[in-house]
Amino acid sequence: MGMKDQFQDKAEQLKEQARQAAGKAKNEASERASQGQRRERTEDETRRAQQEAQDRFDQDYDA
């Protein structure tokens, strides 16, 4: 195997590693985004429940 072939093989290996790393990074970013959406939804539900509880409490003392 000549030097040219070795460099081409190494270049192909590095390109494949870069492709795999990019795919992994994309998957991780997607997962973080979906976790953020779930956390945001949970916070919204918590705020809504707290507001409903406060509204019921206020109604009890308004009557």
C-alpha positions in Angstrom: 0.0 0.0 0.0 1.5 3.3 -1.0 1.6 6.5 1.0 -1.2 8.0 -1.2 -3.5 5.1 -0.3 -2.7 5.4 3.4 -3.5 9.1 3.4 -6.8 8.4 1.5 -7.7 5.6 4.0 -6.9 7.8 6.9 -8.9 10.7 5.4 -11.9 8.4 4.9 -11.7 7.2 8.5 -11.6 10.7 9.8 -14.5 11.7 7.6 -16.6 8.8 8.9 -15.7 9.6 12.5 -16.7 13.2 11.9 -20.0 12.1 10.3 -20.7 9.8 13.3 -19.8 12.6 15.8 -22.1 15.0 14.0 -25.0 12.5 14.1 -24.4 11.9 17.8 -24.3 15.6 18.5 -27.5 16.1 16.5 -29.3 13.3 18.5 -28.1 14.7 21.8 -29.3 18.2 20.9 -32.7 16.8 19.8 -33.0 14.9 23.2 -32.1 18.1 25.2 -34.7 20.0 23.2 -37.4 17.5 23.9 -36.4 17.4 27.6 -36.7 21.2 27.7 -40.1 21.0 26.2 -41.3 18.4 28.7 -39.8 20.5 31.6 -41.5 23.6 30.2 -44.8 21.8 30.0 -44.5 20.5 33.5 -43.7 24.0 34.8 -46.8 25.3 33.0 -49.0 22.6 34.6 -47.6 23.4 38.0 -48.3 27.1 37.6 -51.8 26.4 36.4 -52.5 24.1 39.3 -51.1 26.7 41.8 -53.3 29.4 40.2 -56.4 27.2 40.4 -55.7 26.4 44.0 -55.2 30.1 44.7 -58.4 31.0 42.9 -60.4 28.4 44.9 -58.8 29.7 48.1 -59.8 33.3 47.2 -63.3 32.2 46.3 -63.7 30.5 49.7 -62.8 33.7 51.5 -64.7 36.0 49.2 -68.0 34.3 49.9 
